[in-house]
């Protein structure tokens, strides 16, 4: 995504500066520092949370911006997002098509709005199939390889383990595969897996993994294009773009 943003910004005559924060940092303070410095023409904000205060702050300050992601505010604001709800819905339905009813779901931290969207898609698919949601099968976390392996190994140790898994990302996938390997279980037969994969990592693994992929370089380019239009015309139409994932059955 950063590569796509860099190339698009350069093409438009802008330079890209990245201001990263840790989970312990206050993201609002980071935005306020940029506003006070007056050193930027516009901002791209990421990792939106419920009722994200940065959106209202930037609107109030009339700073051109675009969000990568959405938040539950009634105010119109420009964003580019991936349809995480539909991706999770399709992943869950595909696992059901493989005969799975005990379907585990990896989500990021509860405050992350993309996780709320994924949970909504999962819940919709389960409701349509008449399968009650077992909260013990839903995991929240950053899902590094280590944390994913520990979480999924705990589920596999249960008396009624999951037969399907919708992974949050590539690191979550690698951790889950490690947990399966420790127990001599095979993905695609003992446990079916669908993962979100933006790096095309899964195609190089010797396992049958079904994949939703998103062209993150294209996302980066689109973010810069929307931001440039806000810089040029702050009072113009508010663009909202929702990008779909592409499914690869991993045959």
C-alpha positions as CSV (number, residue, x, y, z in Angstrom):
1,X,0.0,0.0,0.0
2,X,2.8,2.4,0.9
3,X,4.5,1.7,-2.5
4,X,1.2,2.5,-4.3
5,X,0.8,5.7,-2.3
6,X,4.5,6.8,-2.9
7,X,4.3,6.3,-6.7
8,X,0.9,8.0,-6.9
9,X,2.0,11.0,-4.8
10,X,5.2,11.4,-6.9
11,X,3.2,11.3,-10.1
12,X,0.9,14.1,-8.7
13,X,3.9,16.2,-7.6
14,X,3.7,15.5,-3.9
15,X,6.0,13.8,-1.5
16,X,4.8,11.2,1.1
17,X,5.7,11.4,4.8
18,X,4.8,8.6,7.1
19,X,3.9,9.2,10.8
20,X,3.6,5.9,12.5
21,X,2.1,5.3,16.0
22,X,2.3,2.4,18.4
23,X,-0.8,0.8,20.0
24,X,-0.1,2.8,23.1
25,X,0.0,6.2,21.4
26,X,-3.0,8.5,21.1
27,X,-3.7,8.8,17.4
28,X,-5.6,12.1,17.9
29,X,-2.5,13.7,19.4
30,X,-0.5,12.6,16.3
31,X,-3.1,14.3,14.0
32,X,-3.1,17.4,16.2
33,X,0.7,17.6,15.9
34,X,0.4,17.6,12.1
35,X,-2.3,20.3,12.2
36,X,-0.2,22.5,14.5
37,X,2.9,22.0,12.4
38,X,1.1,23.1,9.2
39,X,3.6,21.2,7.2
40,X,1.2,19.1,5.2
41,X,-1.3,19.6,2.3
42,X,-3.4,16.7,3.4
43,X,-3.6,13.6,5.5
44,X,-4.4,9.9,5.0
45,X,-5.5,8.3,8.3
46,X,-5.6,4.5,8.8
47,X,-6.9,1.9,11.3
48,X,-10.2,3.6,12.0
49,X,-12.1,2.8,15.2
50,X,-15.7,3.2,16.2
51,X,-16.7,6.9,16.3
52,X,-13.1,7.8,15.3
53,X,-12.5,11.3,16.7
54,X,-9.8,12.0,14.0
55,X,-12.5,12.3,11.4
56,X,-14.5,14.9,13.2
57,X,-11.3,16.8,14.1
58,X,-10.1,17.0,10.5
59,X,-13.6,18.0,9.3
60,X,-13.8,20.7,11.9
61,X,-10.3,22.0,11.0
62,X,-11.1,21.8,7.3
63,X,-7.9,19.8,6.6
64,X,-8.1,17.8,3.4
65,X,-8.0,14.1,4.3
66,X,-9.1,10.7,3.3
67,X,-9.6,7.7,5.5
68,X,-8.4,4.1,4.8
69,X,-11.4,2.5,6.3
70,X,-14.8,3.5,7.7
71,X,-16.2,4.6,11.0
72,X,-19.7,4.8,12.3
73,X,-20.3,8.5,12.1
74,X,-23.3,10.2,10.4
75,X,-21.1,12.9,8.9
76,X,-20.0,12.4,5.3
77,X,-16.3,12.1,4.9
78,X,-14.0,10.8,2.1
79,X,-12.8,7.2,2.4
80,X,-11.3,4.3,0.6
81,X,-12.1,0.9,2.1
82,X,-12.0,-2.8,1.5
83,X,-15.3,-4.6,1.8
84,X,-14.3,-6.6,4.9
85,X,-18.0,-7.5,5.7
86,X,-18.5,-9.1,2.3
87,X,-15.1,-10.9,2.4
88,X,-15.9,-12.4,5.8
89,X,-19.4,-13.3,4.6
90,X,-18.1,-15.1,1.5
91,X,-15.3,-16.8,3.5
92,X,-17.9,-18.2,6.0
93,X,-20.2,-19.3,3.2
94,X,-17.4,-21.1,1.4
95,X,-16.4,-22.9,4.6
96,X,-20.0,-24.0,4.9
97,X,-20.0,-25.3,1.4
98,X,-17.1,-27.5,2.5
99,X,-19.4,-29.0,5.2
100,X,-18.1,-26.9,8.1
101,X,-20.5,-25.8,10.9
102,X,-17.9,-25.2,13.6
103,X,-16.2,-22.1,12.0
104,X,-13.6,-20.2,13.9
105,X,-13.0,-16.5,13.1
106,X,-9.9,-14.4,13.6
107,X,-10.5,-10.7,14.2
108,X,-8.1,-7.9,15.2
109,X,-8.7,-5.9,18.3
110,X,-12.4,-5.2,19.1
111,X,-12.0,-1.4,18.6
112,X,-10.8,-1.9,15.0
113,X,-13.7,-1.0,12.7
114,X,-12.6,-3.5,10.1
115,X,-13.0,-6.2,12.7
116,X,-16.6,-5.1,13.4
117,X,-17.3,-5.3,9.6
118,X,-15.8,-8.8,9.5
119,X,-17.8,-9.9,12.4
120,X,-21.0,-8.6,10.8
121,X,-20.4,-10.6,7.6
122,X,-19.6,-13.7,9.6
123,X,-22.8,-13.3,11.7
124,X,-24.9,-12.7,8.6
125,X,-23.7,-15.9,7.0
126,X,-24.2,-17.9,10.2
127,X,-27.7,-16.5,10.6
128,X,-28.7,-17.4,7.1
129,X,-27.5,-21.0,7.6
130,X,-29.3,-21.2,11.0
131,X,-26.1,-21.9,12.8
132,X,-25.8,-20.3,16.3
133,X,-22.6,-18.4,16.9
134,X,-20.3,-19.9,19.5
135,X,-18.4,-16.9,21.0
136,X,-15.5,-19.2,22.0
137,X,-14.7,-19.6,18.3
138,X,-14.2,-15.9,17.8
139,X,-10.7,-14.6,18.6
140,X,-9.5,-11.0,19.0
141,X,-5.9,-9.9,18.9
142,X,-3.1,-8.6,16.7
143,X,-2.6,-12.2,15.5
144,X,1.1,-12.5,15.1
145,X,2.3,-16.0,14.1
146,X,2.9,-16.9,17.7
147,X,-0.4,-15.6,19.1
148,X,-2.4,-17.2,16.2
149,X,-0.7,-20.5,16.8
150,X,-1.5,-20.4,20.5
151,X,-5.1,-19.3,20.0
152,X,-5.9,-21.9,17.4
153,X,-4.0,-24.7,19.2
154,X,-6.3,-24.0,22.2
155,X,-9.4,-24.4,20.0
156,X,-8.1,-27.6,18.5
157,X,-7.6,-29.0,22.0
158,X,-11.3,-28.6,22.8
159,X,-13.7,-31.5,22.9
160,X,-15.6,-30.0,19.9
161,X,-12.9,-28.3,17.8
162,X,-13.5,-26.2,14.7
163,X,-13.6,-27.7,11.3
164,X,-13.3,-24.4,9.5
165,X,-11.2,-21.2,10.0
166,X,-11.5,-17.7,8.5
167,X,-8.0,-16.1,9.0
168,X,-7.5,-12.4,9.6
169,X,-4.3,-12.2,7.5
170,X,-1.2,-14.0,6.4
171,X,0.4,-14.1,9.8
172,X,-2.7,-15.5,11.3
173,X,-2.7,-18.2,8.6
174,X,1.0,-19.2,9.3
175,X,0.3,-19.5,13.0
176,X,-2.8,-21.6,12.3
177,X,-0.9,-23.9,10.0
178,X,1.8,-24.3,12.7
179,X,-0.9,-25.4,15.2
180,X,-2.3,-27.9,12.7
181,X,1.1,-29.4,11.9
182,X,1.9,-29.9,15.6
183,X,-1.2,-32.1,15.9
184,X,-0.7,-33.9,12.6
185,X,-3.7,-32.3,11.0
186,X,-4.0,-31.3,7.4
187,X,-5.5,-28.1,6.1
188,X,-8.1,-28.7,3.4
189,X,-9.1,-32.1,4.9
190,X,-9.1,-32.0,8.7
191,X,-9.7,-28.3,8.8
192,X,-10.7,-26.1,5.9
193,X,-9.2,-22.6,5.8
194,X,-10.1,-19.4,4.0
195,X,-7.7,-16.4,4.6
196,X,-7.4,-12.8,3.7
197,X,-4.1,-12.6,1.8
198,X,-2.8,-9.3,0.3
199,X,0.8,-10.5,-0.4
200,X,-0.1,-13.7,-2.4
201,X,1.8,-15.7,0.2
202,X,-0.7,-18.5,0.3
203,X,-0.1,-19.5,-3.3
204,X,3.5,-20.5,-2.3
205,X,2.5,-22.8,0.5
206,X,2.2,-26.6,0.1
207,X,-1.3,-26.5,1.5
208,X,-4.7,-26.0,0.0
209,X,-5.8,-22.6,1.2
210,X,-8.7,-20.6,-0.2
211,X,-7.9,-17.0,-0.4
212,X,-9.4,-13.5,-0.7
213,X,-6.8,-11.1,-2.1
214,X,-6.8,-7.4,-2.3
215,X,-4.4,-5.3,-4.5
216,X,-3.0,-3.1,-1.8
217,X,-0.9,-1.1,-4.2
218,X,-4.1,-0.2,-6.0
219,X,-5.6,0.8,-2.6
220,X,-2.6,3.1,-2.0
221,X,-2.9,4.7,-5.4
222,X,-6.6,5.3,-4.9
223,X,-6.1,6.9,-1.5
224,X,-3.7,9.4,-3.0
225,X,-6.0,10.2,-5.9
226,X,-8.9,10.9,-3.6
227,X,-6.8,13.0,-1.3
228,X,-5.4,15.0,-4.2
229,X,-9.0,15.8,-5.3
230,X,-9.8,17.0,-1.8
231,X,-6.7,19.2,-1.8
232,X,-7.6,20.7,-5.2
233,X,-11.3,21.1,-4.4
234,X,-12.1,20.9,-0.7
235,X,-15.7,21.7,-1.3
236,X,-16.2,19.2,-4.1
237,X,-18.1,15.9,-3.9
238,X,-17.1,13.6,-1.0
239,X,-15.8,10.4,-2.6
240,X,-16.4,7.1,-0.9
241,X,-14.9,4.0,-2.5
242,X,-15.4,0.4,-1.5
243,X,-13.1,-2.2,-3.0
244,X,-14.0,-5.9,-3.3
245,X,-11.7,-8.8,-2.6
246,X,-11.0,-11.4,-5.3
247,X,-11.5,-15.0,-4.5
248,X,-9.0,-17.8,-5.3
249,X,-10.2,-21.3,-4.5
250,X,-6.6,-22.6,-4.2
251,X,-7.3,-25.7,-6.2
